[in-house]
Amino acid sequence: MAFKLVVLVCAIAAVKAGVIAPVAYTAHPAPVAYAAAPAAHVVHAAPVAYSAPVAKLAVEEFDAHPKYSFAYDVQDGLTGDSKTQHESRDGDVVQGSYSVVDPDGTKRTVEYTADDHNGFNAVVHREPLAHAAKIVAPVAKVVAPVAYHAAPVVHAAPVAYHAAPVYHH
């Protein structure tokens, strides 16, 4: 109940501050004509007054000819993870490639292009590596049991409890 009260107080404060505008409702909206009527006698529902807050959107500039290039390379000796990627874009033409070492020890390289005329095209090459991929066995972490001695249990003397008498009228 307190949450409803807080929400109501916040809504009233927002209306008073002008952050949101109150919505005006009519008890009985005007009837809507469902049958075909002459255009001059069409009855519409009463409009509901509501003024939505106007948000000013930031206009981003449109680049008609985008151009970029990026690349990355991961070579993790601990896990054996090995992957690379390179991609470049000039207008509507994208070209790139990426490679990854699969768990079976082969290197998979994908070369791709994309443009408005040909769509997306990829060519996949697989080549065995001279050395087998380093396979890392999962590490089992074993925690030694903690030695502890239970403290002796001390029993306290029983507490005497007497209920108060009950009186009936």
ChimeraX attribute file (.defattr): number of C-alpha atoms within 10 A of each C-alpha:
attribute: neighborCount
match mode: 1-to-1
recipient: residues
	/A:1	5
	/A:2	7
	/A:3	8
	/A:4	9
	/A:5	10
	/A:6	11
	/A:7	11
	/A:8	12
	/A:9	12
	/A:10	12
	/A:11	15
	/A:12	14
	/A:13	13
	/A:14	14
	/A:15	14
	/A:16	12
	/A:17	10
	/A:18	11
	/A:19	12
	/A:20	16
	/A:21	15
	/A:22	16
	/A:23	11
	/A:24	10
	/A:25	12
	/A:26	10
	/A:27	6
	/A:28	8
	/A:29	12
	/A:30	12
	/A:31	10
	/A:32	11
	/A:33	12
	/A:34	9
	/A:35	7
	/A:36	8
	/A:37	10
	/A:38	7
	/A:39	7
	/A:40	6
	/A:41	9
	/A:42	12
	/A:43	13
	/A:44	12
	/A:45	11
	/A:46	13
	/A:47	11
	/A:48	11
	/A:49	12
	/A:50	12
	/A:51	10
	/A:52	11
	/A:53	10
	/A:54	6
	/A:55	6
	/A:56	6
	/A:57	6
	/A:58	6
	/A:59	6
	/A:60	6
	/A:61	6
	/A:62	7
	/A:63	8
	/A:64	8
	/A:65	9
	/A:66	11
	/A:67	13
	/A:68	10
	/A:69	12
	/A:70	10
	/A:71	12
	/A:72	10
	/A:73	12
	/A:74	12
	/A:75	11
	/A:76	10
	/A:77	9
	/A:78	9
	/A:79	12
	/A:80	15
	/A:81	16
	/A:82	16
	/A:83	18
	/A:84	15
	/A:85	17
	/A:86	15
	/A:87	17
	/A:88	16
	/A:89	18
	/A:90	12
	/A:91	13
	/A:92	13
	/A:93	16
	/A:94	18
	/A:95	18
	/A:96	18
	/A:97	18
	/A:98	18
	/A:99	19
	/A:100	18
	/A:101	20
	/A:102	15
	/A:103	13
	/A:104	11
	/A:105	17
	/A:106	18
	/A:107	19
	/A:108	16
	/A:109	19
	/A:110	16
	/A:111	17
	/A:112	16
	/A:113	18
	/A:114	16
	/A:115	14
	/A:116	9
	/A:117	8
	/A:118	9
	/A:119	9
	/A:120	12
	/A:121	11
	/A:122	13
	/A:123	10
	/A:124	12
	/A:125	12
	/A:126	14
	/A:127	11
	/A:128	14
	/A:129	12
	/A:130	8
	/A:131	8
	/A:132	11
	/A:133	19
	/A:134	13
	/A:135	13
	/A:136	9
	/A:137	7
	/A:138	6
	/A:139	6
	/A:140	6
	/A:141	6
	/A:142	6
	/A:143	6
	/A:144	6
	/A:145	6
	/A:146	6
	/A:147	5
	/A:148	6
	/A:149	6
	/A:150	5
	/A:151	6
	/A:152	6
	/A:153	6
	/A:154	6
	/A:155	6
	/A:156	6
	/A:157	6
	/A:158	6
	/A:159	6
	/A:160	5
	/A:161	6
	/A:162	6
	/A:163	5
	/A:164	6
	/A:165	6
	/A:166	5
	/A:167	5
	/A:168	4
	/A:169	2
